[in-house]
């Protein structure tokens, strides 16, 4: 956790430190295994005790409609999908519990998607109770349900609370109604704000919301209003994400046809990020990660998101989910029909991590908290740190621990990627 404070103005140097935002892909540094090796790898995964404070992720791969900016859409939601899908996930949980060696604990569970709240209240409750029955959850386990306001009525909220959920993450993106409509959101900005205020007012669970900056058509006035509205709702946490235009998204075609104005460039996005830093600091909020902020109430832990970026073991359940444990990463079958027909655990990919690259996860985790521990880095990375120090991106705290300037945390993924890239031994040209 980092208190937001003013720093020397190195904004120009920080703004030009990178020419693009780059991140490490999920399977970076891992060797994909052939299908013939999966059974033995899976046995090793199951026979290796979980570390304390591990994670679990459950994927619900359904959406009522596709938001034009989203790359996670997979299956159109139909009511008849819910119960059979939850039955299958619960069967996977039972199978995993019977196969996994005892030991360890899980400190955070995340139901993501897709849209988990598309499920019925009874199915959500069944799934949440099964997670508590078949997983070694800690007494204070963070249990997050991700959702959208169009699916998450009071009956479903109560069903989740009674079944053990203690954190709700609601996708909002913006409160600007015309922009919401173009993005594929059904409810207006005032409706979204009223919903979140009511959800947070009960103090029954931690409530966080996602905002995006740099959206096509989003100017400084719209972004400032988004921040001010969100900060006035009594929320426990707010995520602020930069809009990324990935190939193949519906919004790309809309941009090409002129439905949206051009995308904001990196200098504009950096300005939006600075505006967020200023607003959160003025409101007394804490920066919990590069993109996530917690209110002064201190209820928000952001446990899952921080731990998953630090490489903690994570058990995965549901079509399209991904997990990691015992030096392996794996994916569950993402084709819904094949997933439902396959025997548990319906593995679709297994890869082995390179033991020499274990420092990468620690690096990513530390950068998320605004720090770089040079003691874990290969020596080849040190000149890059010295260059960043000269640019004002980082300052030395003590010994080998560096602090990342608040504005420079906009470049967090790029900094991690640059450090990893410079550590890779490049072949010497033949003489």
C-alpha positions as CSV (number, residue, x, y, z in Angstrom):
1,X,0.0,0.0,0.0
2,X,1.4,3.4,-1.0
3,X,0.2,6.8,0.2
4,X,-0.2,9.2,-2.6
5,X,2.1,12.2,-2.1
6,X,3.5,14.9,-4.3
7,X,6.8,14.3,-6.1
8,X,9.3,16.3,-8.1
9,X,7.9,17.2,-11.5
10,X,9.6,14.8,-13.9
11,X,6.4,14.4,-16.0
12,X,8.0,15.2,-19.3
13,X,10.8,12.7,-18.9
14,X,8.3,10.1,-17.6
15,X,6.0,10.8,-20.5
16,X,8.7,10.0,-23.1
17,X,10.3,7.1,-21.2
18,X,8.5,4.5,-23.4
19,X,7.1,4.7,-26.9
20,X,4.4,2.0,-26.3
21,X,2.9,0.1,-23.4
22,X,4.0,-3.6,-23.5
23,X,3.4,-6.4,-21.1
24,X,4.5,-9.9,-20.5
25,X,2.1,-12.5,-21.9
26,X,0.6,-15.1,-19.5
27,X,2.7,-18.0,-20.7
28,X,6.0,-16.1,-21.1
29,X,9.1,-18.1,-20.3
30,X,7.2,-21.4,-20.2
31,X,7.6,-24.5,-22.4
32,X,4.3,-26.0,-23.7
33,X,4.1,-29.8,-23.0
34,X,2.8,-32.3,-25.5
35,X,-0.5,-33.9,-24.6
36,X,1.2,-37.2,-23.8
37,X,3.0,-35.4,-20.9
38,X,-0.1,-33.9,-19.4
39,X,-1.2,-36.9,-17.2
40,X,2.2,-37.0,-15.4
41,X,2.3,-33.2,-15.0
42,X,-1.2,-33.2,-13.7
43,X,-0.3,-35.9,-11.2
44,X,2.6,-33.8,-10.0
45,X,0.4,-30.8,-9.6
46,X,-2.1,-32.8,-7.5
47,X,0.6,-34.4,-5.4
48,X,2.3,-31.1,-4.5
49,X,0.8,-29.5,-1.4
50,X,-0.6,-26.0,-2.0
51,X,1.4,-23.2,-0.3
52,X,-0.4,-21.2,2.3
53,X,-2.5,-18.3,1.0
54,X,-2.9,-19.7,-2.5
55,X,-5.7,-18.7,-4.9
56,X,-8.6,-20.1,-6.8
57,X,-10.2,-18.8,-10.0
58,X,-13.6,-19.8,-11.4
59,X,-14.5,-18.8,-14.9
60,X,-18.1,-18.2,-16.0
61,X,-17.9,-17.8,-19.8
62,X,-21.3,-16.2,-20.6
63,X,-22.4,-12.7,-21.5
64,X,-25.8,-11.4,-22.4
65,X,-24.2,-9.1,-25.0
66,X,-20.7,-8.3,-26.1
67,X,-19.3,-5.0,-25.1
68,X,-17.4,-3.6,-28.0
69,X,-14.2,-3.0,-26.0
70,X,-14.0,-6.5,-24.5
71,X,-11.7,-9.3,-25.6
72,X,-13.1,-11.9,-23.1
73,X,-16.5,-12.5,-24.8
74,X,-17.0,-16.2,-25.5
75,X,-20.5,-17.5,-25.2
76,X,-23.9,-15.8,-25.5
77,X,-25.9,-16.2,-22.3
78,X,-29.0,-18.4,-22.3
79,X,-31.0,-19.3,-19.1
80,X,-30.7,-23.0,-19.9
81,X,-26.9,-22.9,-19.8
82,X,-26.6,-22.0,-16.1
83,X,-27.6,-25.0,-14.1
84,X,-25.7,-27.6,-16.2
85,X,-22.6,-25.4,-16.2
86,X,-22.6,-25.0,-12.4
87,X,-23.2,-28.7,-12.0
88,X,-20.1,-29.4,-14.1
89,X,-17.9,-26.9,-12.2
90,X,-19.1,-28.4,-8.9
91,X,-18.2,-31.9,-10.2
92,X,-14.7,-30.5,-11.1
93,X,-14.3,-29.2,-7.6
94,X,-15.3,-32.5,-6.1
95,X,-12.9,-34.3,-8.5
96,X,-10.0,-31.9,-7.6
97,X,-10.6,-32.3,-3.9
98,X,-10.5,-36.1,-4.2
99,X,-7.3,-36.0,-6.3
100,X,-5.3,-33.2,-4.5
101,X,-3.0,-34.0,-1.6
102,X,-3.9,-32.3,1.6
103,X,-2.1,-29.2,2.8
104,X,-1.9,-25.4,2.3
105,X,-4.7,-22.9,2.1
106,X,-6.5,-20.6,-0.3
107,X,-6.8,-16.9,0.8
108,X,-8.7,-15.5,-2.2
109,X,-11.2,-16.8,-4.7
110,X,-12.3,-14.9,-7.8
111,X,-15.4,-15.6,-9.8
112,X,-14.7,-13.9,-13.2
113,X,-15.9,-14.0,-16.7
114,X,-17.7,-13.4,-18.8
115,X,-20.4,-12.4,-16.4
116,X,-20.8,-14.5,-13.3
117,X,-23.9,-12.6,-12.2
118,X,-25.7,-13.9,-15.3
119,X,-26.2,-17.1,-13.3
120,X,-29.3,-17.4,-11.3
121,X,-29.3,-16.7,-7.5
122,X,-29.6,-20.4,-6.6
123,X,-26.9,-21.4,-9.0
124,X,-24.5,-18.7,-7.7
125,X,-25.2,-19.8,-4.1
126,X,-24.7,-23.5,-4.9
127,X,-21.3,-22.7,-6.6
128,X,-20.2,-20.4,-3.7
129,X,-21.0,-23.1,-1.1
130,X,-19.3,-25.8,-3.1
131,X,-16.1,-23.6,-3.2
132,X,-16.2,-23.5,0.6
133,X,-16.9,-27.2,0.8
134,X,-14.2,-28.5,-1.5
135,X,-11.4,-25.9,-1.2
136,X,-9.2,-25.2,1.9
137,X,-10.3,-21.6,2.3
138,X,-8.8,-19.5,5.1
139,X,-11.2,-18.0,7.7
140,X,-10.7,-14.6,6.2
141,X,-10.7,-15.7,2.6
142,X,-11.5,-12.9,0.1
143,X,-14.4,-14.2,-2.1
144,X,-15.1,-12.0,-5.1
145,X,-18.0,-12.1,-7.5
146,X,-17.6,-10.1,-10.6
147,X,-20.7,-8.7,-12.2
148,X,-22.7,-6.2,-14.2
149,X,-25.6,-4.2,-12.9
150,X,-28.0,-5.5,-15.6
151,X,-27.8,-9.0,-14.1
152,X,-27.3,-8.4,-10.4
153,X,-30.5,-7.6,-8.6
154,X,-31.2,-7.6,-4.9
155,X,-32.2,-11.3,-4.8
156,X,-28.9,-12.4,-6.4
157,X,-26.9,-10.1,-4.1
158,X,-28.6,-11.6,-1.0
159,X,-28.0,-15.1,-2.4
160,X,-24.3,-14.4,-2.8
161,X,-23.9,-12.8,0.6
162,X,-25.7,-15.7,2.3
163,X,-23.4,-18.2,0.5
164,X,-20.2,-16.4,1.6
165,X,-19.3,-13.8,-1.0
166,X,-17.7,-10.8,0.7
167,X,-16.5,-8.7,-2.3
168,X,-18.3,-7.5,-5.4
169,X,-16.5,-6.1,-8.5
170,X,-18.8,-4.3,-10.9
171,X,-17.7,-3.2,-14.4
172,X,-18.7,0.4,-15.1
173,X,-16.0,1.8,-17.4
174,X,-17.7,5.2,-17.5
175,X,-20.7,7.1,-16.2
176,X,-21.1,9.2,-19.4
177,X,-24.4,7.8,-20.8
178,X,-23.8,8.5,-24.5
179,X,-20.4,6.8,-24.3
180,X,-21.8,3.9,-22.3
181,X,-24.4,3.4,-25.0
182,X,-21.8,3.2,-27.8
183,X,-19.7,0.8,-25.7
184,X,-22.7,-1.6,-25.4
185,X,-23.8,-0.8,-21.9
186,X,-27.5,-0.9,-21.4
187,X,-27.9,1.3,-18.4
188,X,-27.3,5.1,-18.3
189,X,-24.6,6.7,-16.1
190,X,-27.0,7.9,-13.5
191,X,-28.6,4.4,-13.1
192,X,-25.1,2.9,-12.8
193,X,-24.1,5.5,-10.1
194,X,-27.4,4.9,-8.1
195,X,-26.9,1.2,-8.3
196,X,-23.4,1.3,-6.9
197,X,-24.3,3.8,-4.2
198,X,-27.1,1.5,-3.0
199,X,-24.8,-1.6,-3.1
200,X,-22.1,0.2,-1.2
201,X,-24.4,1.8,1.4
202,X,-25.3,-1.5,3.0
203,X,-21.6,-2.2,4.0
204,X,-22.5,-5.9,3.5
205,X,-19.5,-6.6,1.3
206,X,-16.5,-4.8,-0.1
207,X,-17.7,-3.0,-3.3
208,X,-15.2,-2.0,-6.1
209,X,-15.8,-0.6,-9.6
210,X,-13.8,-0.5,-12.8
211,X,-13.3,2.7,-14.8
212,X,-11.4,3.0,-18.1
213,X,-9.5,6.0,-19.4
214,X,-8.4,6.8,-22.9
215,X,-11.7,5.5,-24.4
216,X,-12.5,6.9,-27.9
217,X,-14.6,10.0,-27.4
218,X,-13.6,10.4,-23.7
219,X,-12.2,13.8,-23.0
220,X,-10.7,15.3,-19.8
221,X,-14.1,16.6,-18.7
222,X,-15.8,13.2,-19.0
223,X,-12.9,11.5,-17.2
224,X,-12.9,14.0,-14.4
225,X,-16.6,13.5,-14.0
226,X,-16.2,9.7,-14.0
227,X,-13.7,10.0,-11.1
228,X,-15.7,12.5,-9.1
229,X,-18.9,10.4,-9.4
230,X,-17.1,7.2,-8.4
231,X,-15.4,8.9,-5.5
232,X,-18.7,10.1,-4.2
233,X,-20.5,6.7,-4.1
234,X,-19.0,5.3,-0.9
235,X,-17.1,2.5,-2.8
236,X,-14.3,0.6,-1.1
237,X,-12.1,0.4,-4.2
238,X,-11.8,1.7,-7.7
239,X,-9.8,0.3,-10.6
240,X,-8.6,2.6,-13.4
241,X,-7.5,0.9,-16.5
242,X,-6.0,2.4,-19.7
243,X,-8.0,1.5,-22.8
244,X,-6.1,-0.9,-25.1
245,X,-7.1,-1.4,-28.7
246,X,-6.4,-5.1,-29.4
247,X,-6.8,-6.5,-32.9
248,X,-10.1,-8.1,-33.6
249,X,-12.2,-6.2,-31.1
250,X,-15.6,-4.9,-32.4
251,X,-14.5,-1.4,-31.4
252,X,-11.7,-1.6,-33.9
253,X,-14.1,-2.0,-36.8
254,X,-16.2,0.8,-35.4
255,X,-13.2,3.1,-35.3
256,X,-12.4,2.2,-38.9
257,X,-16.0,3.2,-39.9
258,X,-15.9,6.4,-38.0
259,X,-18.4,5.5,-35.3
260,X,-15.9,6.6,-32.7
261,X,-13.4,9.4,-32.9
262,X,-9.7,8.3,-32.9
263,X,-8.2,6.7,-29.9
264,X,-6.4,8.9,-27.4
265,X,-2.6,8.7,-27.7
266,X,-0.2,7.8,-24.9
267,X,0.4,11.4,-23.8
268,X,-3.3,11.9,-23.3
269,X,-3.6,8.6,-21.4
270,X,-0.8,9.6,-19.1
271,X,-2.6,12.9,-18.4
272,X,-5.7,10.9,-17.5
273,X,-3.7,8.8,-15.1
274,X,-2.2,11.8,-13.5
275,X,-5.7,13.2,-13.1
276,X,-6.7,10.0,-11.3
277,X,-3.7,10.2,-9.0
278,X,-4.5,13.8,-8.1
279,X,-8.2,13.0,-7.4
280,X,-7.5,9.9,-5.3
281,X,-4.8,11.8,-3.3
282,X,-7.2,14.7,-2.6
283,X,-9.8,12.2,-1.4
284,X,-7.3,10.5,1.0
285,X,-7.3,7.2,-0.9
286,X,-4.4,4.7,-0.9
287,X,-2.8,3.3,-4.0
288,X,-2.9,-0.5,-3.6
289,X,-1.5,-1.4,-7.0
290,X,-0.6,0.4,-10.3
291,X,-4.3,0.5,-11.3
292,X,-6.2,-0.1,-8.1
293,X,-7.0,2.4,-5.2
294,X,-8.6,1.8,-1.8
295,X,-10.7,4.2,0.2
296,X,-9.7,5.6,3.6
297,X,-12.0,3.1,5.3
298,X,-9.4,0.4,4.7
299,X,-11.8,-2.4,3.9
300,X,-10.4,-3.2,0.5
301,X,-7.6,-5.7,0.4
302,X,-7.2,-6.4,-3.3
303,X,-5.8,-9.7,-2.3
304,X,-6.5,-11.8,-5.4
305,X,-5.3,-9.3,-7.9
306,X,-2.0,-8.6,-6.1
307,X,-1.3,-12.3,-5.4
308,X,-2.0,-13.5,-9.0
309,X,0.4,-11.0,-10.4
310,X,3.1,-12.1,-7.9
311,X,2.9,-15.7,-9.2
312,X,1.0,-17.3,-6.3
313,X,-0.3,-20.8,-6.9
314,X,-3.8,-20.7,-8.4
315,X,-6.3,-23.5,-8.9
316,X,-8.6,-23.0,-11.9
317,X,-12.1,-24.2,-12.6
318,X,-14.5,-23.7,-15.4
319,X,-14.3,-23.5,-19.2
320,X,-11.5,-21.1,-20.3
321,X,-10.0,-20.8,-16.8
322,X,-6.2,-20.8,-16.3
323,X,-4.2,-21.8,-13.2
324,X,-0.7,-22.5,-12.0
325,X,1.0,-24.6,-9.4
326,X,4.1,-26.7,-8.7
327,X,6.0,-25.1,-11.6
328,X,3.3,-25.7,-14.2
329,X,0.7,-23.5,-15.8
330,X,-2.5,-25.0,-17.3
331,X,-5.7,-24.0,-19.1
332,X,-9.1,-25.6,-19.0
333,X,-10.9,-26.3,-22.3
334,X,-12.4,-23.0,-23.6
335,X,-14.9,-24.6,-26.0
336,X,-18.0,-24.9,-24.0
337,X,-19.4,-28.0,-25.7
338,X,-16.1,-29.8,-25.5
339,X,-15.6,-28.8,-21.8
340,X,-19.0,-30.1,-20.8
341,X,-18.4,-33.4,-22.7
342,X,-14.8,-34.0,-21.5
343,X,-14.0,-35.9,-18.3
344,X,-12.7,-33.8,-15.4
345,X,-10.5,-31.8,-15.3
346,X,-10.8,-31.1,-19.1
347,X,-7.2,-29.8,-19.5
348,X,-6.5,-28.1,-22.8
349,X,-2.9,-26.9,-22.3
350,X,0.0,-27.5,-19.8
351,X,3.3,-25.7,-19.8
352,X,6.3,-25.9,-17.5
353,X,8.0,-22.8,-16.2
354,X,11.7,-22.2,-16.4
355,X,13.1,-22.4,-12.8
356,X,15.7,-19.8,-13.7
357,X,12.9,-17.3,-14.4
358,X,11.1,-17.5,-11.0
359,X,12.3,-13.9,-10.3
360,X,10.0,-12.6,-13.0
361,X,6.8,-13.2,-11.0
362,X,8.4,-11.6,-7.9
363,X,9.4,-8.6,-10.1
364,X,5.8,-8.2,-11.5
365,X,4.4,-8.4,-8.0
366,X,6.8,-5.8,-6.7
367,X,6.2,-3.4,-9.6
368,X,2.5,-3.6,-8.9
369,X,3.2,-2.2,-5.4
370,X,5.4,0.5,-6.7
371,X,8.7,-1.1,-5.9
372,X,11.6,-2.8,-7.7
373,X,13.9,-5.0,-5.7
374,X,17.2,-5.0,-7.6
375,X,18.5,-7.9,-5.5
376,X,16.4,-10.4,-7.4
377,X,17.4,-9.0,-10.9
378,X,20.1,-10.3,-13.2
379,X,23.1,-8.0,-13.3
380,X,22.3,-7.2,-16.9
381,X,19.3,-5.1,-15.7
382,X,21.3,-2.7,-13.5
383,X,22.2,-0.2,-16.3
384,X,18.5,0.1,-17.1
385,X,17.7,0.9,-13.5
386,X,20.4,3.6,-13.6
387,X,18.9,5.1,-16.7
388,X,15.4,5.2,-15.2
389,X,16.9,6.9,-12.1
390,X,18.3,9.6,-14.3
391,X,14.9,10.1,-16.0
392,X,13.1,10.4,-12.6
393,X,11.1,7.2,-13.0
394,X,12.6,5.6,-9.9
395,X,14.5,6.6,-6.7
396,X,16.6,4.5,-4.4
397,X,15.0,3.9,-1.0
398,X,17.6,1.7,0.7
399,X,20.2,-0.8,-0.4
400,X,18.8,-2.4,-3.5
401,X,15.1,-1.3,-3.1
402,X,13.8,1.3,-5.6
403,X,10.6,3.2,-5.5
404,X,8.7,3.9,-8.7
405,X,7.4,7.5,-9.1
406,X,3.7,7.7,-8.9
407,X,3.2,8.9,-12.5
408,X,5.7,6.3,-13.8
409,X,3.5,3.5,-12.4
410,X,1.5,4.1,-15.6
411,X,4.4,2.3,-17.3
412,X,4.4,-0.6,-14.8
413,X,3.8,-3.3,-17.4
414,X,6.3,-1.8,-19.8
415,X,9.0,-1.6,-17.0
416,X,8.5,-5.2,-16.1
417,X,8.8,-6.2,-19.8
418,X,11.9,-4.0,-20.3
419,X,13.7,-5.6,-17.3
420,X,12.8,-9.1,-18.5
421,X,13.9,-8.3,-22.1
422,X,17.3,-6.9,-21.0
423,X,17.9,-10.1,-18.9
424,X,17.6,-12.4,-21.9
425,X,21.0,-13.3,-23.2
426,X,21.3,-12.3,-26.8
427,X,23.5,-14.4,-29.2
428,X,26.8,-12.8,-30.1
429,X,27.2,-12.2,-33.8
430,X,29.7,-14.5,-35.5
431,X,32.9,-12.9,-36.4
